[in-house]
Amino acid sequence: MGTLNTAEVDEFLSQPRTAQLVTMRAAGTPHVAPVWFLWDNGRALVMADRAAVKVRNIRRNPAVALCVCTPDHPYSFVTVEGTANITDSGLDDMVRRTCVLYEGEERGAEFAAELLADERLTLIVISPGRFISWKEDDE
């Protein structure tokens, strides 16, 4: 058992795993939402509906955490604590790349087109401040 090194963190976060995004409500309580994300040049990119609670929370308080874990042995996890900002810059490309990562080339392209046609999405960009990780031995 131990922590993941930088290369292992990058590899781990590059896999299509559902993450839990934690934002803070106005009352100070956490809001947790399952999300797809794209690990891109050391940042986590998350698509979200413009009206989503997580987006409203980030606009008020940009401190976030993103936790990603494996569902089976050997167990591992990475938590990214950082700061998020909301933008539309690069949204279309990010949505396409994320959908293909999680759904495969054909279905991913179709799903991305469906999502983008609604014109309700925005992009959450998470810049890491700290990583917490753990991995179970393969034994």
ZIDAVEN-V916764 format. One record per backbone hydrogen bond with DSSP energy under -0.5 kcal/mol. CO is the residue of the C=O (numbers start at 1). NH is the residue of the N-H. Records with the same first field share a line. If there is no record, write none. Layout:
# ZIDAVEN-V916764
CO->NH ; NH
This chain:
# ZIDAVEN-V916764
2->135
5->9
6->10
7->11
8->12
9->13
10->14
11->14
12->15
15->17
18->69
19->21 ; 35
20->22 ; 67
21->23 ; 33
22->65
23->25 ; 31
25->28
29->25
31->23
33->21
35->19
38->40 ; 45
40->43
42->128
43->40 ; 45
44->126
45->38
46->124
48->122
49->52
52->56
53->57
54->58
55->59
56->60
57->61
62->84
64->82
65->22
66->80
67->20
68->78
75->136
76->70
77->134
78->68
79->81 ; 132
80->66
81->129 ; 130
82->64
83->127
85->125
87->123
88->91
90->94
91->95
92->96
93->97
94->98
95->99
96->100
97->101
98->102
99->103
100->104
104->108
105->109
106->110
107->111
108->112
109->113
110->114
111->115
112->116
113->117
114->118
115->118 ; 120
116->119
120->50
122->48
123->87 ; 125
124->46 ; 126
125->85 ; 127
126->44 ; 128
127->83
130->81
132->79
134->77
135->2
